[in-house]
Amino acid sequence: MLKKKIIFMGTPEISAIYLNYLIQENFNIISVVTQPAKKKGRGLIKQESAVHKISKINKINVFTPLNLNDKEFKSKVHNLNPDLIIVMGYGLKLPDFILNIPKFGCINVHVSLLPRWRGAAPIEYSLLNGDKKTGITIFKVVEKMDAGPILINQSIEIEENINKDELTDKLNLIGTKLLNQVLPNIFNNKVVYKNQVEDQITYAPKISTDLRKINFYEDMEVIHNKIRAFSFRPGAWFNYEKEINKIIKSQKIKGDFEPSLILNDRFHIGCNDGKICPEIIQRAGKKPMFLEEFLRGFKFKIGSQLNVKI
């Protein structure tokens, strides 16, 4: 079973966790497909993807096609003759020719309980919507995005104050184990597929900057969930006196307060049905800091309004 030839397709840090796990478990990763290096950071220096870096360390052949339908890339993938392709966070829709190459097809590891939260940001949307549970789904890739039949899944409870990073870590522990569990069944033709329930579909599109903006006229639960959904990065944000700041961690207290105002010298902020009490804040261009450090260096007036247009 460990001799079966696998191509891995993925790009970001979360994908690298799964690739690294497969390598450590001695699966036969014959090649990796990842997105090309992109300019990042203040210097706009081209940086290889996390998956690319792991592949180089382990001396695995890497493809970075600009176009998955490129004739040369097609030929190379055909010649590799993989038994299975594993997709985790590659970031682009796969053309039909890729789906039809491997003997055992293509499978995808998705960080939600499909069909809930199909799309690019399932963890964020689970938290944004106050879901009580989420999980991992491994499914067969078909032409329609995230719509293939399910091979295996597992759910976990979402704790009230857990943030995106913490939930991601928990899901990855489950996901790597499920992948290890399901691969022998795939190669031994012991998989039972289960179709997704069409009337339970929800979508999790890419996150925009506007979606991350905190509206302190909303309910405190909505705001608290937004802060959790984007913590630690990229962060839920607000502006005050022409400066954009991010709340990384907070508590919520129910009550009757004036929305979108700074209520006291602890920088508590009113919202529709309570107040938000920041615990970790990140000022523009600085690292996240605990509230005490923030208060020492941030000048504000009690009663001032947040999110005034700049």
C-alpha positions as CSV (number, residue, x, y, z in Angstrom):
1,M,0.0,0.0,0.0
2,L,2.9,2.4,0.8
3,K,4.2,1.8,-2.7
4,K,1.1,3.4,-4.4
5,K,2.1,6.5,-6.3
6,I,0.6,9.7,-4.9
7,I,0.6,13.3,-6.2
8,F,-0.1,15.9,-3.6
9,M,-1.7,19.3,-4.6
10,G,-1.7,22.1,-2.1
11,T,-0.4,25.6,-1.4
12,P,-0.7,27.3,2.1
13,E,0.6,26.4,5.5
14,I,-2.3,24.3,6.4
15,S,-1.6,22.2,3.2
16,A,2.0,21.8,4.2
17,I,0.9,20.1,7.5
18,Y,-0.8,17.3,5.5
19,L,2.0,16.9,3.1
20,N,4.5,16.7,5.9
21,Y,2.4,14.1,7.7
22,L,2.2,11.9,4.6
23,I,6.0,12.1,4.2
24,Q,6.5,11.2,7.9
25,E,4.1,8.2,7.5
26,N,6.2,7.0,4.5
27,F,3.6,7.4,1.8
28,N,5.0,7.4,-1.7
29,I,4.7,11.1,-2.7
30,I,6.1,11.1,-6.2
31,S,5.4,14.7,-7.0
32,V,3.8,17.9,-5.7
33,V,1.7,20.5,-7.5
34,T,1.5,24.0,-5.8
35,Q,0.8,27.5,-6.9
36,P,3.8,29.6,-8.2
37,A,5.8,31.9,-5.9
38,K,4.1,35.2,-5.2
39,K,5.3,38.6,-4.1
40,K,4.7,39.1,-0.4
41,G,5.7,41.4,2.5
42,R,6.8,45.1,2.4
43,G,9.6,44.3,0.0
44,L,7.3,42.4,-2.4
45,I,9.9,39.6,-2.6
46,K,8.8,36.4,-4.4
47,Q,8.2,33.7,-1.8
48,E,7.5,30.0,-2.5
49,S,4.5,28.4,-1.0
50,A,4.7,26.5,2.3
51,V,4.1,23.3,0.3
52,H,6.9,24.1,-2.1
53,K,9.3,24.6,0.8
54,I,8.4,21.3,2.4
55,S,8.8,19.5,-0.9
56,K,12.3,21.0,-1.5
57,I,13.4,20.0,2.0
58,N,12.3,16.4,1.3
59,K,13.6,16.4,-2.3
60,I,10.3,15.9,-3.9
61,N,9.7,17.0,-7.5
62,V,7.5,20.2,-7.6
63,F,5.3,21.6,-10.4
64,T,4.2,25.2,-10.2
65,P,2.0,25.6,-13.4
66,L,0.5,29.0,-14.2
67,N,-2.2,27.1,-16.1
68,L,-3.3,23.6,-15.2
69,N,-4.3,23.0,-18.8
70,D,-0.8,23.6,-20.1
71,K,0.1,20.9,-22.6
72,E,3.6,20.3,-21.1
73,F,2.2,20.0,-17.6
74,K,-0.6,17.6,-18.8
75,S,2.0,15.4,-20.4
76,K,4.2,15.3,-17.3
77,V,1.3,14.3,-15.0
78,H,0.2,11.6,-17.4
79,N,3.7,10.2,-17.5
80,L,3.9,10.0,-13.8
81,N,0.9,7.7,-13.9
82,P,-0.2,8.3,-10.2
83,D,-2.5,5.9,-8.4
84,L,-4.1,8.8,-6.4
85,I,-4.1,12.5,-6.2
86,I,-4.6,14.1,-2.8
87,V,-5.8,17.8,-2.8
88,M,-5.7,20.0,0.3
89,G,-6.0,23.8,-0.1
90,Y,-4.5,24.0,-3.6
91,G,-6.7,27.0,-4.4
92,L,-7.8,26.4,-7.9
93,K,-10.5,24.3,-9.6
94,L,-9.1,21.1,-11.1
95,P,-9.7,20.4,-14.8
96,D,-11.3,17.2,-15.9
97,F,-8.1,15.7,-17.3
98,I,-6.5,15.7,-13.8
99,L,-9.6,14.0,-12.3
100,N,-9.4,11.2,-14.8
101,I,-5.7,10.3,-14.6
102,P,-5.3,8.4,-11.3
103,K,-6.5,4.9,-11.0
104,F,-8.1,5.7,-7.6
105,G,-9.2,9.2,-8.5
106,C,-8.6,12.4,-6.6
107,I,-9.6,13.1,-3.0
108,N,-9.8,16.3,-1.1
109,V,-9.4,17.1,2.6
110,H,-11.9,19.8,3.6
111,V,-12.1,21.5,7.0
112,S,-15.8,21.5,7.5
113,L,-18.7,19.0,7.6
114,L,-19.7,19.1,4.0
115,P,-22.0,20.1,2.5
116,R,-21.9,22.9,5.0
117,W,-19.4,25.6,4.1
118,R,-18.2,24.6,0.7
119,G,-15.5,27.0,-0.5
120,A,-12.3,28.8,0.5
121,A,-12.9,29.8,4.1
122,P,-14.9,27.1,6.0
123,I,-13.2,27.6,9.4
124,E,-13.9,31.3,9.3
125,Y,-17.5,30.9,8.4
126,S,-18.1,28.3,11.0
127,L,-17.0,30.8,13.6
128,L,-18.7,33.8,12.1
129,N,-22.0,32.0,12.1
130,G,-21.6,30.7,15.7
131,D,-21.8,27.1,14.7
132,K,-21.7,24.6,17.6
133,K,-19.9,21.9,15.7
134,T,-17.6,21.5,12.6
135,G,-15.2,18.8,11.4
136,I,-13.2,17.3,8.6
137,T,-14.6,15.8,5.4
138,I,-12.6,13.7,3.0
139,F,-14.4,13.4,-0.4
140,K,-13.9,12.4,-4.0
141,V,-13.2,15.4,-6.2
142,V,-15.7,15.9,-9.0
143,E,-16.0,18.7,-11.6
144,K,-18.2,20.8,-9.3
145,M,-16.4,22.5,-6.4
146,D,-16.5,20.6,-3.1
147,A,-19.5,18.6,-4.3
148,G,-18.1,15.1,-4.5
149,P,-19.3,12.0,-2.6
150,I,-18.0,11.7,1.0
151,L,-15.5,9.0,1.9
152,I,-15.2,9.8,5.6
153,N,-15.9,12.6,8.0
154,Q,-15.6,13.4,11.7
155,S,-17.1,16.2,13.8
156,I,-16.0,18.1,16.8
157,E,-17.7,20.6,19.1
158,I,-16.8,24.3,18.7
159,E,-16.0,25.8,22.1
160,E,-17.5,29.2,22.8
161,N,-14.2,31.2,23.0
162,I,-12.0,29.2,20.6
163,N,-10.4,31.2,17.8
164,K,-9.6,30.4,14.2
165,D,-6.0,29.3,14.9
166,E,-6.9,27.1,17.8
167,L,-9.8,25.5,15.9
168,T,-7.5,25.0,12.9
169,D,-5.0,23.1,15.0
170,K,-7.7,20.8,16.4
171,L,-9.1,20.1,12.9
172,N,-5.7,19.3,11.5
173,L,-5.1,16.7,14.2
174,I,-8.3,15.0,13.1
175,G,-7.7,15.5,9.4
176,T,-4.3,13.9,9.3
177,K,-5.5,10.9,11.2
178,L,-8.6,10.5,9.0
179,L,-6.4,10.7,5.9
180,N,-4.1,8.0,7.3
181,Q,-7.2,5.9,8.1
182,V,-8.9,6.2,4.7
183,L,-6.0,5.7,2.4
184,P,-5.7,1.9,2.9
185,N,-9.4,1.6,2.3
186,I,-9.1,3.5,-1.0
187,F,-6.2,1.3,-2.2
188,N,-8.0,-1.9,-1.1
189,N,-11.3,-0.8,-2.8
190,K,-13.1,-0.8,0.5
191,V,-14.5,2.7,0.4
192,V,-18.3,3.3,0.7
193,Y,-19.2,6.7,-0.8
194,K,-22.0,8.8,0.6
195,N,-23.6,11.6,-1.5
196,Q,-23.8,15.1,0.0
197,V,-27.3,16.3,1.0
198,E,-28.2,19.0,-1.5
199,D,-30.6,21.0,0.7
200,Q,-27.9,21.4,3.4
201,I,-25.4,23.3,1.2
202,T,-23.9,26.5,2.5
203,Y,-21.0,28.5,1.0
204,A,-17.8,30.0,2.4
205,P,-16.3,32.4,-0.2
206,K,-13.0,34.1,0.1
207,I,-12.7,36.6,3.0
208,S,-12.7,40.3,2.1
209,T,-11.3,43.2,4.1
210,D,-14.8,44.7,4.5
211,L,-16.1,41.4,6.0
212,R,-13.4,41.7,8.7
213,K,-14.5,45.2,9.7
214,I,-16.2,45.3,13.1
215,N,-19.6,47.1,13.2
216,F,-20.2,48.0,16.8
217,Y,-23.9,48.5,16.1
218,E,-24.3,44.8,15.7
219,D,-25.0,42.3,18.6
220,M,-22.1,41.5,20.8
221,E,-22.3,37.8,19.9
222,V,-21.9,38.7,16.2
223,I,-18.9,40.9,17.0
224,H,-17.3,38.3,19.3
225,N,-17.6,35.7,16.6
226,K,-16.0,38.0,14.1
227,I,-13.0,38.6,16.3
228,R,-12.6,34.8,16.9
229,A,-13.0,34.0,13.2
230,F,-10.0,36.1,12.2
231,S,-7.7,35.6,15.1
232,F,-4.7,35.8,15.1
233,R,-4.5,36.7,11.4
234,P,-5.6,38.6,9.4
235,G,-7.6,40.1,12.3
236,A,-11.0,41.8,12.7
237,W,-10.5,45.6,12.6
238,F,-11.9,49.0,13.4
239,N,-10.6,52.5,13.0
240,Y,-10.2,55.3,15.5
241,E,-8.8,58.8,14.8
242,K,-7.5,57.7,11.3
243,E,-5.7,54.6,12.7
244,I,-6.8,51.1,11.9
245,N,-6.5,48.6,14.8
246,K,-7.3,44.9,15.2
247,I,-9.0,43.2,18.1
248,I,-7.3,39.8,18.4
249,K,-9.0,38.5,21.6
250,S,-11.9,39.9,23.7
251,Q,-14.6,39.1,26.2
252,K,-18.3,40.1,25.9
253,I,-20.6,41.4,28.6
254,K,-24.4,41.8,28.1
255,G,-26.0,45.1,29.0
256,D,-27.4,48.4,27.9
257,F,-24.6,50.6,26.4
258,E,-24.2,53.1,23.7
259,P,-23.1,51.3,20.5
260,S,-19.7,52.1,18.9
261,L,-18.5,54.3,21.8
262,I,-15.5,53.9,24.1
263,L,-17.1,53.4,27.4
264,N,-14.3,53.6,30.0
265,D,-10.5,53.8,30.6
266,R,-10.3,50.0,30.0
267,F,-11.2,50.6,26.3
268,H,-14.5,48.7,26.6
269,I,-16.7,49.3,23.5
270,G,-20.4,49.5,23.4
271,C,-22.5,47.4,21.0
272,N,-26.1,46.7,20.3
273,D,-26.9,44.5,23.3
274,G,-23.7,44.7,25.4
275,K,-20.1,45.6,25.3
276,I,-16.9,44.2,23.9
277,C,-13.9,44.1,26.3
278,P,-10.6,43.8,24.3
279,E,-7.8,41.6,25.8
280,I,-5.3,41.6,22.9
281,I,-5.1,44.4,20.4
282,Q,-2.9,45.0,17.4
283,R,-2.1,48.6,16.4
284,A,-1.3,49.4,12.8
285,G,2.2,48.3,11.9
286,K,2.8,46.7,15.3
287,K,2.7,43.2,16.9
288,P,-0.4,42.1,18.9
289,M,-0.2,43.3,22.5
290,F,-2.1,42.7,25.7
291,L,-4.5,45.3,26.8
292,E,-2.2,46.8,29.5
293,E,0.6,47.5,27.0
294,F,-1.9,48.9,24.6
295,L,-3.3,51.3,27.2
296,R,0.1,52.7,28.0
297,G,0.7,53.8,24.4
298,F,-2.7,54.6,22.9
299,K,-4.3,57.9,23.5
300,F,-8.1,58.0,23.4
301,K,-11.1,59.9,24.9
302,I,-13.9,58.1,26.8
303,G,-17.1,58.7,24.9
304,S,-15.4,58.9,21.5
305,Q,-16.9,57.1,18.6
306,L,-15.2,54.3,16.6
307,N,-15.3,53.7,12.9
308,V,-15.9,57.3,11.9
309,K,-15.2,57.5,8.2
310,I,-11.5,58.3,7.4
